[in-house]
């Protein structure tokens, strides 16, 4: 997308999209594992405690993340499997809840390393076998919270190889 078009969209967003008022959109957006893994790779700090995270997406709302810690290359990846358990209920509740599904011996050993791992980003909370992602806060940390005010419904589901976003968004007249 050209820079002038991006600038125009950013100005429209800052003003509540006045020239697009009345827009109502329903979309199904499959996001491939490859795209997710590229995005995660860009978010990881070079030289940080986590070297790599690779995501595999399965049917039935199951996702496995293989985490490779920095350090000796012979350390195996730590597989962490989780399920989408509770969807956000926009606009009131913007939290997606996941449940850890794996209790392998390797994961149990990895849990002892948690104090040495970096804290999760703001908006992501880990509590026992639950992971809560406050989408509004995660977006706010990146100065993108304004986008969520237009989303009326959001569902995340999976199919083999992709997370599927089903959303409905509206731009109201001001």
Secondary structure, 3 states (H helix, E strand, C coil): CCHHHHHHHHHHHHCCCHHHCCCEEEEEEEEEHHHHHHHHHHHCCCCCCEEEEEEEEECCCEEEEEEEECCCCCCCCEEEEEEEEECCECCCECEEEEEECCCCHHHHHHHCCHHHCCCCCCCEEEECCEEEEEHHHHHHHCCCHHHHCCEEEEEEEEECCEEEEEEEEECCCC
